[in-house]
Amino acid sequence: MNPKNNKSEMTSEKGLYFAIISFLRSIKGKISLRYLFNGNILLEGFIAKQRKLLGLIFCLILLFITNRYYCSKQLSEMDKLKKELSELNSEQVFLNTRLTSVKRQLQIEELLREKGIELKKDNVTIYRIHK
């Protein structure tokens, strides 16, 4: 650490400390509910001097909140799309297997026709009888 920076940090901390103490001393006898609700506390002393900084802090807080809301909305949308993608992948696998079985069946029927073997497809479902 640089001793100059450390010294400047200490003086800035002392300055802030003394500013807060002087503000508290200036409003010591004035604090009442009426004083707070009228907004006079915002017009005097430390708060009045730091008005721009407080406005900046307020804007940054609003920016943080809106960014967090936007990010959570995007994450929920991503989760929704991932779920939909997995459903579509499983549907694609199912349709590919079904297509493959139909192609095999058609290839076998075509091969039988080429060889001159007359076999017909039986549309009656097969029942198994168990003992």
C-alpha positions as CSV (number, residue, x, y, z in Angstrom):
1,M,0.0,0.0,0.0
2,N,1.1,3.5,-0.7
3,P,1.3,5.6,2.4
4,K,0.0,8.6,0.6
5,N,-3.2,6.8,-0.5
6,N,-3.7,5.5,3.0
7,K,-3.4,9.0,4.5
8,S,-5.8,10.5,1.9
9,E,-8.3,7.7,2.7
10,M,-8.1,8.5,6.4
11,T,-8.6,12.2,5.9
12,S,-11.6,11.5,3.6
13,E,-13.1,9.2,6.3
14,K,-12.5,11.8,9.0
15,G,-14.1,14.4,6.7
16,L,-17.2,12.3,6.3
17,Y,-17.3,11.5,10.0
18,F,-17.1,15.2,10.9
19,A,-19.8,16.1,8.3
20,I,-22.2,13.6,9.8
21,I,-21.5,14.7,13.3
22,S,-22.0,18.4,12.3
23,F,-25.3,17.4,10.6
24,L,-26.5,15.6,13.7
25,R,-25.6,18.5,15.9
26,S,-27.3,21.0,13.6
27,I,-30.6,19.1,13.7
28,K,-30.4,18.0,17.4
29,G,-33.0,20.4,18.7
30,K,-35.1,20.5,15.5
31,I,-36.0,16.8,15.1
32,S,-39.7,16.3,15.4
33,L,-42.3,14.5,13.4
34,R,-43.4,17.7,11.8
35,Y,-39.8,18.5,10.8
36,L,-39.4,15.1,9.1
37,F,-42.8,15.1,7.4
38,N,-42.4,18.7,6.0
39,G,-39.2,17.6,4.3
40,N,-37.1,20.3,6.0
41,I,-34.5,17.6,6.8
42,L,-33.8,17.3,3.1
43,L,-33.2,21.1,2.7
44,E,-30.5,21.5,5.4
45,G,-27.0,20.4,6.1
46,F,-25.4,17.1,5.0
47,I,-28.3,15.8,3.0
48,A,-28.7,19.0,1.0
49,K,-25.0,19.0,0.2
50,Q,-25.1,15.4,-1.0
51,R,-28.3,15.7,-3.0
52,K,-26.6,14.8,-6.3
53,L,-24.8,11.8,-4.8
54,L,-28.1,10.6,-3.3
55,G,-29.8,11.0,-6.7
56,L,-27.1,9.1,-8.4
57,I,-27.4,6.3,-5.8
58,F,-31.1,6.2,-6.3
59,C,-30.7,5.9,-10.1
60,L,-28.2,3.1,-9.7
61,I,-30.5,1.2,-7.4
62,L,-33.4,1.6,-9.9
63,L,-31.0,0.4,-12.7
64,F,-30.0,-2.6,-10.6
65,I,-33.6,-3.6,-9.9
66,T,-34.7,-3.3,-13.5
67,N,-31.6,-5.2,-14.7
68,R,-32.3,-8.0,-12.2
69,Y,-36.0,-8.2,-13.3
70,Y,-34.9,-8.3,-17.0
71,C,-32.4,-11.1,-16.3
72,S,-34.8,-13.2,-14.3
73,K,-37.3,-12.8,-17.1
74,Q,-34.7,-13.9,-19.7
75,L,-33.7,-16.9,-17.5
76,S,-37.3,-18.1,-17.2
77,E,-37.7,-17.7,-21.0
78,M,-34.5,-19.8,-21.5
79,D,-35.8,-22.5,-19.2
80,K,-39.1,-22.6,-21.1
81,L,-37.3,-22.9,-24.4
82,K,-35.0,-25.7,-23.1
83,K,-38.0,-27.7,-22.0
84,E,-39.7,-27.2,-25.4
85,L,-36.4,-28.2,-27.1
86,S,-36.2,-31.4,-25.1
87,E,-39.8,-32.3,-25.9
88,L,-39.2,-31.6,-29.6
89,N,-36.1,-33.8,-29.5
90,S,-38.0,-36.7,-28.0
91,E,-40.7,-36.3,-30.6
92,Q,-38.1,-36.3,-33.4
93,V,-36.6,-39.5,-32.1
94,F,-40.0,-41.1,-31.9
95,L,-40.9,-40.0,-35.4
96,N,-37.5,-41.2,-36.8
97,T,-38.0,-44.7,-35.3
98,R,-41.5,-44.9,-36.7
99,L,-40.3,-43.7,-40.1
100,T,-37.5,-46.3,-40.1
101,S,-39.9,-49.1,-39.3
102,V,-42.3,-48.0,-42.0
103,K,-39.5,-47.8,-44.5
104,R,-38.3,-51.3,-43.6
105,Q,-41.8,-52.7,-44.1
106,L,-42.1,-51.0,-47.5
107,Q,-38.7,-52.2,-48.6
108,I,-39.6,-55.8,-47.7
109,E,-42.9,-55.5,-49.6
110,E,-41.1,-54.1,-52.6
111,L,-38.5,-56.8,-52.5
112,L,-41.2,-59.5,-52.3
113,R,-43.0,-58.0,-55.3
114,E,-39.7,-57.9,-57.3
115,K,-39.1,-61.6,-56.5
116,G,-42.6,-62.5,-57.5
117,I,-43.6,-63.8,-54.1
118,E,-47.2,-63.0,-53.4
119,L,-47.6,-62.3,-49.7
120,K,-50.1,-59.9,-48.3
121,K,-50.0,-57.9,-45.2
122,D,-52.4,-59.1,-42.6
123,N,-54.4,-56.3,-41.0
124,V,-55.8,-58.4,-38.2
125,T,-54.1,-57.9,-34.9
126,I,-52.4,-60.9,-33.4
127,Y,-53.7,-62.2,-30.1
128,R,-51.6,-64.3,-27.8
129,I,-53.2,-66.8,-25.6
130,H,-51.4,-67.3,-22.3
131,K,-51.8,-70.5,-20.3
